[in-house]
Amino acid sequence: MKNYGLLWLVLLALPCAALSAEKDEITLYLQLIRGTDGDQPPAADARIAGPEVCHRLQMFKWKNYWEISRRSVRLGYGEKTRQRMTTEREVEIARKTPHELIISNYTNGKLTRRRTQSLETPFYIAGGDKDPDQSWFIVLRHDKPPEGKVARN
């Protein structure tokens, strides 16, 4: 009879263990990047973007890439978060399945881009608002970005 009690305990514990594994949280890092040809930072606290971001964005051929803001978020399975990057720009990240993210970009409250991406992909880059003088990019990554140098006017 004792064996049946132990068996029931084990069987009851298995779903709880599986549920906690699915709820595993991940840490993601968001960066709002602005590409320009100007040598002056576009904001007082803008930082020069790190070498990996600059390398990944080099195809856009801007002279400089500036980090305007950054956030880190912890996200479990089934959760979502919406992060304000500037007064005009927000990013929503939803983890609908254990292995996929849905990333939605908003400008002035309007959805401008939505994409589903594998959690295995280390970088997500979405561009937008390209005009002759600048471009904006949202970077979502798994690794913590290096602290860039604050550029002073």
Z-matrix of the N, CA and C atoms (Angstrom, degrees):
N
C 1 1.445
C 2 1.523 1 110.77
N 3 1.345 2 116.20 1 -37.23
C 4 1.455 3 119.94 2 178.46
C 5 1.528 4 110.97 3 -61.07
N 6 1.316 5 117.44 4 -36.19
C 7 1.455 6 121.74 5 179.54
C 8 1.518 7 111.56 6 -62.05
N 9 1.343 8 117.16 7 -38.34
C 10 1.471 9 120.39 8 178.26
C 11 1.522 10 111.08 9 -66.78
N 12 1.299 11 117.31 10 -37.81
C 13 1.467 12 120.90 11 177.95
C 14 1.521 13 111.25 12 -63.14
N 15 1.306 14 115.96 13 -43.76
C 16 1.461 15 120.91 14 177.65
C 17 1.525 16 111.11 15 -64.99
N 18 1.327 17 116.28 16 -40.01
C 19 1.459 18 121.08 17 178.19
C 20 1.528 19 110.65 18 -61.70
N 21 1.324 20 117.28 19 -44.41
C 22 1.473 21 120.77 20 178.49
C 23 1.529 22 110.97 21 -62.06
N 24 1.300 23 116.61 22 -40.30
C 25 1.461 24 120.36 23 178.75
C 26 1.526 25 110.92 24 -61.35
N 27 1.305 26 116.58 25 -44.81
C 28 1.463 27 121.54 26 179.34
C 29 1.523 28 110.11 27 -63.94
N 30 1.332 29 116.91 28 -45.31
C 31 1.468 30 120.54 29 -179.98
C 32 1.521 31 111.93 30 -63.86
N 33 1.298 32 117.87 31 -35.97
C 34 1.467 33 120.92 32 177.89
C 35 1.529 34 111.52 33 -71.05
N 36 1.321 35 117.38 34 -31.83
C 37 1.463 36 121.32 35 -177.65
C 38 1.522 37 112.31 36 -76.47
N 39 1.329 38 118.68 37 -28.66
C 40 1.461 39 121.33 38 -176.74
C 41 1.521 40 113.39 39 -58.99
N 42 1.339 41 121.04 40 -48.80
C 43 1.468 42 119.02 41 178.82
C 44 1.525 43 112.58 42 -61.36
N 45 1.319 44 117.43 43 -35.38
C 46 1.465 45 120.15 44 178.71
C 47 1.523 46 110.85 45 -65.45
N 48 1.321 47 117.45 46 -40.94
C 49 1.464 48 121.03 47 178.45
C 50 1.522 49 110.50 48 -65.14
N 51 1.333 50 117.00 49 -41.48
C 52 1.468 51 120.18 50 179.27
C 53 1.513 52 110.31 51 -65.63
N 54 1.327 53 117.74 52 -40.21
C 55 1.465 54 121.46 53 179.94
C 56 1.519 55 110.86 54 -63.94
N 57 1.339 56 116.96 55 -42.41
C 58 1.463 57 118.31 56 -179.85
C 59 1.521 58 110.94 57 -68.39
N 60 1.333 59 118.67 58 -31.46
C 61 1.463 60 120.63 59 177.35
C 62 1.522 61 110.16 60 -67.05
N 63 1.337 62 117.45 61 -38.88
C 64 1.462 63 120.22 62 178.98
C 65 1.521 64 111.66 63 -69.64
N 66 1.321 65 117.81 64 -26.96
C 67 1.455 66 122.25 65 -178.24
C 68 1.530 67 111.84 66 -85.04
N 69 1.339 68 116.92 67 2.22
C 70 1.457 69 119.67 68 -178.01
C 71 1.515 70 110.45 69 -47.85
N 72 1.298 71 114.73 70 130.77
C 73 1.457 72 119.59 71 179.56
C 74 1.524 73 110.47 72 -86.64
N 75 1.304 74 114.08 73 148.97
C 76 1.453 75 121.18 74 174.27
C 77 1.520 76 107.66 75 -123.01
N 78 1.304 77 116.63 76 154.66
C 79 1.461 78 121.24 77 174.56
C 80 1.517 79 107.80 78 -107.06
N 81 1.320 80 115.59 79 130.17
C 82 1.463 81 122.61 80 177.92
C 83 1.524 82 108.47 81 -123.59
N 84 1.321 83 115.24 82 151.86
C 85 1.462 84 121.28 83 -179.37
C 86 1.526 85 109.03 84 -120.31
N 87 1.307 86 115.64 85 130.08
C 88 1.463 87 122.97 86 179.18
C 89 1.514 88 109.37 87 -109.25
N 90 1.328 89 116.29 88 139.08
C 91 1.467 90 121.03 89 174.36
C 92 1.525 91 108.08 90 -133.98
N 93 1.311 92 116.20 91 137.53
C 94 1.455 93 121.82 92 170.53
C 95 1.518 94 106.33 93 -102.72
N 96 1.331 95 115.90 94 119.09
C 97 1.463 96 122.56 95 -174.31
C 98 1.525 97 108.78 96 -116.06
N 99 1.305 98 115.91 97 140.96
C 100 1.463 99 121.40 98 175.09
C 101 1.518 100 108.49 99 -119.90
N 102 1.322 101 116.43 100 126.22
C 103 1.459 102 121.99 101 177.13
C 104 1.520 103 109.63 102 -98.58
N 105 1.330 104 116.37 103 130.30
C 106 1.466 105 121.91 104 178.52
C 107 1.523 106 109.58 105 -145.23
N 108 1.311 107 115.40 106 167.28
C 109 1.459 108 120.35 107 171.39
C 110 1.525 109 111.50 108 -97.58
N 111 1.318 110 116.59 109 -5.79
C 112 1.460 111 120.46 110 -179.43
C 113 1.517 112 112.45 111 -76.59
N 114 1.339 113 115.42 112 150.04
C 115 1.459 114 121.03 113 178.76
C 116 1.523 115 112.08 114 -87.40
N 117 1.315 116 117.21 115 -16.38
C 118 1.460 117 121.25 116 -179.52
C 119 1.524 118 110.03 117 -88.39
N 120 1.334 119 117.41 118 137.82
C 121 1.464 120 119.80 119 178.72
C 122 1.528 121 110.54 120 -62.94
N 123 1.323 122 117.56 121 143.43
C 124 1.458 123 121.15 122 -177.56
C 125 1.530 124 113.82 123 -76.29
N 126 1.334 125 117.56 124 -11.15
C 127 1.458 126 122.12 125 177.92
C 128 1.524 127 107.65 126 -148.16
N 129 1.326 128 115.84 127 156.67
C 130 1.464 129 120.11 128 -175.51
C 131 1.523 130 112.83 129 -59.73
N 132 1.327 131 117.84 130 -36.52
C 133 1.461 132 120.09 131 -177.67
C 134 1.526 133 113.14 132 -103.08
N 135 1.321 134 117.24 133 17.72
C 136 1.466 135 120.99 134 178.16
C 137 1.525 136 109.89 135 -65.68
N 138 1.324 137 114.43 136 144.06
C 139 1.465 138 121.11 137 178.39
C 140 1.520 139 108.87 138 -116.89
N 141 1.301 140 115.60 139 150.65
C 142 1.458 141 120.13 140 173.97
C 143 1.527 142 106.62 141 -69.05
N 144 1.321 143 117.33 142 128.43
C 145 1.463 144 120.78 143 -178.61
C 146 1.523 145 109.73 144 -63.49
N 147 1.320 146 115.84 145 151.18
C 148 1.460 147 121.61 146 -179.21
C 149 1.519 148 112.54 147 -67.51
N 150 1.329 149 117.01 148 164.08
C 151 1.462 150 121.46 149 -174.78
C 152 1.533 151 113.66 150 -61.58
N 153 1.339 152 118.40 151 -36.30
C 154 1.464 153 118.99 152 -178.25
C 155 1.527 154 111.00 153 -68.50
N 156 1.330 155 117.31 154 -41.62
C 157 1.470 156 120.36 155 177.56
C 158 1.527 157 109.64 156 -64.52
N 159 1.318 158 117.42 157 -45.16
C 160 1.470 159 120.63 158 178.71
C 161 1.526 160 110.84 159 -59.15
N 162 1.326 161 116.23 160 -41.87
C 163 1.465 162 120.20 161 179.22
C 164 1.531 163 111.02 162 -62.53
N 165 1.325 164 116.68 163 -44.22
C 166 1.463 165 120.46 164 -178.63
C 167 1.530 166 112.36 165 -69.17
N 168 1.323 167 116.91 166 -25.41
C 169 1.472 168 120.42 167 -178.74
C 170 1.526 169 113.13 168 -97.09
N 171 1.330 170 119.03 169 -1.65
C 172 1.456 171 121.69 170 -173.43
C 173 1.525 172 113.35 171 -59.18
N 174 1.325 173 117.80 172 -23.61
C 175 1.474 174 120.22 173 -179.99
C 176 1.529 175 111.97 174 -64.49
N 177 1.331 176 116.84 175 -18.90
C 178 1.465 177 120.09 176 179.92
C 179 1.529 178 112.10 177 -85.06
N 180 1.312 179 116.05 178 -10.56
C 181 1.464 180 124.23 179 169.32
C 182 1.535 181 115.50 180 63.88
N 183 1.322 182 117.05 181 27.30
C 184 1.457 183 118.79 182 171.06
C 185 1.521 184 108.42 183 -78.61
N 186 1.301 185 116.21 184 150.26
C 187 1.465 186 121.12 185 -179.71
C 188 1.530 187 111.09 186 -70.37
N 189 1.335 188 116.71 187 -40.21
C 190 1.466 189 121.67 188 -176.83
C 191 1.525 190 110.86 189 -133.42
N 192 1.336 191 114.19 190 146.54
C 193 1.464 192 121.73 191 174.72
C 194 1.520 193 107.42 192 -123.38
N 195 1.318 194 115.59 193 122.60
C 196 1.456 195 122.94 194 -174.69
C 197 1.522 196 109.90 195 -112.28
N 198 1.310 197 116.13 196 132.42
C 199 1.456 198 120.40 197 172.81
C 200 1.523 199 107.55 198 -84.97
N 201 1.329 200 115.73 199 118.22
C 202 1.461 201 121.43 200 -178.26
C 203 1.523 202 110.70 201 -89.62
N 204 1.335 203 116.30 202 -41.63
C 205 1.467 204 119.92 203 176.73
C 206 1.516 205 109.69 204 -154.49
N 207 1.330 206 114.72 205 162.96
C 208 1.458 207 120.99 206 177.77
C 209 1.517 208 109.19 207 -146.90
N 210 1.315 209 115.11 208 153.06
C 211 1.455 210 122.91 209 177.45
C 212 1.525 211 108.19 210 -143.33
N 213 1.314 212 116.16 211 152.84
C 214 1.464 213 120.45 212 168.43
C 215 1.520 214 106.63 213 -119.75
N 216 1.324 215 115.67 214 141.80
C 217 1.458 216 120.87 215 -178.90
C 218 1.523 217 109.73 216 -134.43
N 219 1.328 218 115.83 217 146.79
C 220 1.467 219 122.12 218 172.64
C 221 1.518 220 105.79 219 -109.09
N 222 1.324 221 115.23 220 132.08
C 223 1.450 222 120.00 221 -173.74
C 224 1.524 223 110.05 222 -138.25
N 225 1.318 224 115.89 223 124.66
C 226 1.460 225 121.74 224 175.94
C 227 1.518 226 110.33 225 -96.91
N 228 1.306 227 115.10 226 166.57
C 229 1.463 228 121.16 227 177.74
C 230 1.537 229 108.88 228 -59.25
N 231 1.335 230 115.99 229 131.43
C 232 1.462 231 121.68 230 179.53
C 233 1.523 232 113.84 231 86.22
N 234 1.318 233 117.70 232 1.05
C 235 1.469 234 120.97 233 -177.92
C 236 1.521 235 110.79 234 -104.45
N 237 1.344 236 115.03 235 162.52
C 238 1.460 237 120.29 236 172.63
C 239 1.514 238 108.47 237 -145.25
N 240 1.322 239 114.78 238 158.52
C 241 1.454 240 121.66 239 178.63
C 242 1.523 241 108.42 240 -142.44
N 243 1.321 242 115.63 241 149.79
C 244 1.466 243 120.50 242 175.40
C 245 1.522 244 106.66 243 -123.87
N 246 1.326 245 115.14 244 124.78
C 247 1.463 246 121.63 245 -174.96
C 248 1.523 247 110.27 246 -116.87
N 249 1.324 248 116.01 247 129.93
C 250 1.462 249 121.61 248 175.80
C 251 1.523 250 107.73 249 -87.29
N 252 1.326 251 116.11 250 119.02
C 253 1.462 252 121.41 251 -178.57
C 254 1.529 253 111.30 252 -91.96
N 255 1.325 254 117.11 253 -37.73
C 256 1.465 255 124.35 254 171.67
C 257 1.521 256 106.12 255 -144.93
N 258 1.308 257 116.98 256 -178.12
C 259 1.463 258 119.09 257 179.09
C 260 1.521 259 111.43 258 -63.25
N 261 1.341 260 118.13 259 -27.45
C 262 1.467 261 121.12 260 -178.72
C 263 1.521 262 113.82 261 -97.96
N 264 1.338 263 118.99 262 -22.81
C 265 1.462 264 121.32 263 -169.00
C 266 1.528 265 112.58 264 -118.13
N 267 1.356 266 113.73 265 133.59
C 268 1.458 267 121.33 266 177.11
C 269 1.526 268 109.21 267 -134.39
N 270 1.325 269 115.26 268 155.52
C 271 1.460 270 121.76 269 176.62
C 272 1.526 271 107.50 270 -131.39
N 273 1.336 272 115.48 271 132.08
C 274 1.461 273 120.81 272 174.62
C 275 1.521 274 107.82 273 -112.89
N 276 1.329 275 115.95 274 132.15
C 277 1.458 276 122.14 275 179.22
C 278 1.516 277 107.02 276 -122.35
N 279 1.327 278 116.13 277 125.15
C 280 1.466 279 121.47 278 178.63
C 281 1.519 280 108.40 279 -122.64
N 282 1.303 281 115.70 280 135.95
C 283 1.470 282 121.09 281 176.94
C 284 1.527 283 107.25 282 -109.80
N 285 1.325 284 115.29 283 82.63
C 286 1.465 285 122.14 284 -175.08
C 287 1.526 286 112.92 285 -75.53
N 288 1.315 287 117.33 286 -31.34
C 289 1.465 288 121.75 287 176.79
C 290 1.529 289 107.08 288 -125.34
N 291 1.325 290 117.81 289 165.19
C 292 1.467 291 119.00 290 -179.94
C 293 1.528 292 113.65 291 -62.94
N 294 1.348 293 117.81 292 -19.23
C 295 1.461 294 120.05 293 -171.47
C 296 1.522 295 114.24 294 -121.36
N 297 1.350 296 118.28 295 6.11
C 298 1.465 297 120.39 296 -177.92
C 299 1.519 298 111.61 297 -135.69
N 300 1.319 299 113.70 298 149.22
C 301 1.461 300 121.98 299 173.87
C 302 1.519 301 108.63 300 -117.38
N 303 1.312 302 116.58 301 145.92
C 304 1.457 303 121.66 302 169.30
C 305 1.522 304 105.90 303 -112.64
N 306 1.320 305 115.60 304 119.55
C 307 1.458 306 121.71 305 -176.11
C 308 1.519 307 108.00 306 -112.32
N 309 1.328 308 115.58 307 124.21
C 310 1.464 309 121.65 308 -178.75
C 311 1.518 310 109.03 309 -121.71
N 312 1.324 311 115.94 310 128.83
C 313 1.461 312 122.01 311 179.03
C 314 1.523 313 108.85 312 -105.28
N 315 1.322 314 115.31 313 137.38
C 316 1.458 315 121.80 314 -179.63
C 317 1.523 316 109.44 315 -126.06
N 318 1.336 317 115.50 316 137.43
C 319 1.460 318 121.77 317 172.38
C 320 1.517 319 106.93 318 -123.72
N 321 1.316 320 115.42 319 123.71
C 322 1.469 321 122.10 320 -176.64
C 323 1.527 322 111.25 321 50.95
N 324 1.320 323 116.72 322 41.38
C 325 1.455 324 122.60 323 176.27
C 326 1.518 325 115.73 324 80.42
N 327 1.328 326 117.89 325 -4.55
C 328 1.462 327 121.26 326 -179.10
C 329 1.524 328 109.98 327 -102.76
N 330 1.332 329 115.36 328 135.62
C 331 1.453 330 120.71 329 177.58
C 332 1.528 331 109.32 330 -65.65
N 333 1.339 332 116.82 331 124.80
C 334 1.464 333 120.91 332 179.81
C 335 1.520 334 112.66 333 -110.75
N 336 1.337 335 116.86 334 -22.68
C 337 1.457 336 119.94 335 -178.70
C 338 1.525 337 108.81 336 -162.03
N 339 1.321 338 116.41 337 140.70
C 340 1.468 339 121.89 338 174.62
C 341 1.517 340 107.43 339 -139.57
N 342 1.324 341 115.08 340 136.95
C 343 1.455 342 119.37 341 -178.45
C 344 1.528 343 109.37 342 -146.92
N 345 1.321 344 115.64 343 141.41
C 346 1.455 345 121.78 344 171.79
C 347 1.521 346 107.13 345 -98.09
N 348 1.328 347 115.29 346 132.59
C 349 1.457 348 119.90 347 -175.59
C 350 1.514 349 110.46 348 -138.01
N 351 1.309 350 115.95 349 143.15
C 352 1.457 351 121.57 350 176.31
C 353 1.523 352 109.84 351 -63.25
N 354 1.298 353 115.46 352 140.47
C 355 1.456 354 120.88 353 176.76
C 356 1.523 355 111.14 354 -66.03
N 357 1.322 356 116.90 355 -19.93
C 358 1.461 357 122.06 356 179.83
C 359 1.531 358 112.45 357 -73.26
N 360 1.335 359 118.15 358 -20.64
C 361 1.460 360 121.56 359 -178.70
C 362 1.531 361 108.47 360 -73.79
N 363 1.336 362 117.89 361 122.74
C 364 1.461 363 119.64 362 -173.47
C 365 1.527 364 114.75 363 -73.46
N 366 1.329 365 117.53 364 -23.61
C 367 1.462 366 121.24 365 -177.70
C 368 1.516 367 110.21 366 -132.46
N 369 1.304 368 116.56 367 142.77
C 370 1.465 369 123.24 368 169.01
C 371 1.518 370 105.40 369 -126.51
N 372 1.314 371 117.16 370 127.48
C 373 1.462 372 121.08 371 178.11
C 374 1.516 373 107.73 372 -128.89
N 375 1.323 374 115.93 373 127.33
C 376 1.469 375 121.57 374 175.67
C 377 1.512 376 107.71 375 -127.80
N 378 1.314 377 116.22 376 129.82
C 379 1.452 378 121.07 377 178.38
C 380 1.507 379 110.59 378 -103.46
N 381 1.295 380 114.44 379 166.02
C 382 1.451 381 117.96 380 177.97
C 383 1.515 382 111.28 381 -175.89
N 384 1.311 383 114.78 382 170.62
C 385 1.465 384 122.78 383 175.38
C 386 1.516 385 112.85 384 53.13
N 387 1.313 386 116.19 385 41.89
C 388 1.463 387 119.21 386 179.46
C 389 1.521 388 108.83 387 -73.70
N 390 1.291 389 114.78 388 130.27
C 391 1.460 390 120.78 389 171.38
C 392 1.523 391 106.45 390 -136.64
N 393 1.315 392 119.06 391 177.73
C 394 1.470 393 119.58 392 -175.02
C 395 1.531 394 114.30 393 -61.53
N 396 1.354 395 117.74 394 -20.82
C 397 1.456 396 120.18 395 -173.95
C 398 1.524 397 115.33 396 -105.30
N 399 1.350 398 117.49 397 -13.79
C 400 1.462 399 119.02 398 -174.81
C 401 1.517 400 111.31 399 -166.64
N 402 1.341 401 115.17 400 163.20
C 403 1.462 402 123.15 401 169.61
C 404 1.515 403 107.49 402 -139.38
N 405 1.337 404 115.14 403 151.62
C 406 1.450 405 121.79 404 177.05
C 407 1.522 406 108.84 405 -112.71
N 408 1.323 407 116.40 406 142.58
C 409 1.454 408 121.89 407 179.55
C 410 1.525 409 110.01 408 -135.70
N 411 1.322 410 115.32 409 138.40
C 412 1.460 411 121.63 410 170.56
C 413 1.524 412 106.41 411 -102.80
N 414 1.317 413 116.69 412 127.80
C 415 1.458 414 122.37 413 178.03
C 416 1.525 415 107.32 414 -117.58
N 417 1.314 416 116.11 415 126.28
C 418 1.459 417 122.67 416 174.37
C 419 1.516 418 106.53 417 -118.74
N 420 1.316 419 117.04 418 127.58
C 421 1.456 420 120.23 419 -174.26
C 422 1.519 421 111.42 420 -143.43
N 423 1.338 422 115.16 421 161.98
C 424 1.461 423 121.65 422 179.03
C 425 1.524 424 111.85 423 -88.93
N 426 1.332 425 116.75 424 -34.24
C 427 1.462 426 119.64 425 -177.61
C 428 1.527 427 109.54 426 -88.03
N 429 1.317 428 115.00 427 147.77
C 430 1.466 429 120.35 428 179.91
C 431 1.523 430 109.15 429 -71.03
N 432 1.341 431 116.72 430 125.22
C 433 1.468 432 118.22 431 179.96
C 434 1.530 433 110.95 432 -68.53
N 435 1.321 434 116.29 433 148.45
C 436 1.461 435 119.05 434 178.05
C 437 1.530 436 109.91 435 -68.43
N 438 1.307 437 115.39 436 154.38
C 439 1.464 438 119.90 437 175.95
C 440 1.521 439 108.69 438 -73.08
N 441 1.317 440 116.62 439 113.77
C 442 1.464 441 120.81 440 178.66
C 443 1.518 442 110.86 441 -79.34
N 444 1.305 443 115.05 442 163.74
C 445 1.457 444 119.88 443 178.39
C 446 1.526 445 109.61 444 -77.66
N 447 1.327 446 116.31 445 134.76
C 448 1.460 447 120.14 446 174.92
C 449 1.513 448 106.87 447 -71.88
N 450 1.313 449 115.95 448 126.23
C 451 1.453 450 121.22 449 179.47
C 452 1.524 451 107.95 450 -89.26
N 453 1.270 452 117.73 451 130.59
C 454 1.472 453 122.26 452 -179.98
C 455 1.521 454 109.20 453 -102.93
N 456 1.324 455 115.20 454 140.33
C 457 1.475 456 120.09 455 176.62
C 458 1.498 457 111.15 456 -67.91
